[in-house]
Amino acid sequence: MIKEIFYSYFSLARLHALAKKIKELLATKFPDQLMIAAVLAPLEARMAVALQAIGSSTKNPLTKDVRQADKDRDDSYISLKNHVRAGLRRRNADYRTACEALWVVFEKNNSKLYQLADEDETSAIDSLVADLKTAENQAHLATINAVGWLAELDADNLAFSDASANRSAARSTDNTVDDKKAFADLKASLELLPSVLTSLCLMNDPAGIQEAVAEINQYISEDNAAAKQSSPRDTITEGV
């Protein structure tokens, strides 16, 4: 039985490195085994594409602009939300009442919307801004001195959309396979291996297949652990 690869923790570079070890082991030990050769041929082709694609998303200079724009809107959103949340504890009745009304709007539009995928976050902020621009909520924002704060969030969300559109326009003229597609294709090739190797193990043919699978499982265990340990965890700290 082939161990599961924890793909969600792998970068394209790390997955390519694992695929290379597996491919070299099988190609060296079983150069004439037809079933293995049939799987390794497409795997090797996709490895070549993956090697060229590694880092393609971040190599685009506009990606830096998109990520900075995303951080800017996250900061604006979280700071405004925390300002409203802090006001829920104020003894000033008018201020507290305004914050209570505004907090309902934040909860309605997902108080952790900054954790959403980029396009979903854009839509969620658009919805929040529209709700906060009503006359009633504008009065509440004025009470807590946050009208300008909302304008900053709106502007930051628009800036993100512009940066994302600029990057998409640049990518439309670039024929390089991006790392996301290369990862998906390489994953698809690796996922063909377990059924083939399991079948060969059941037949115990060719000789040495059991030992080869054990070695592959060791590769996978080691790389799973390393990938999980080094996998980035993007977190945003909110005020209490």
Beta strands, then each sheet from edge to edge (+ up, - down):
end
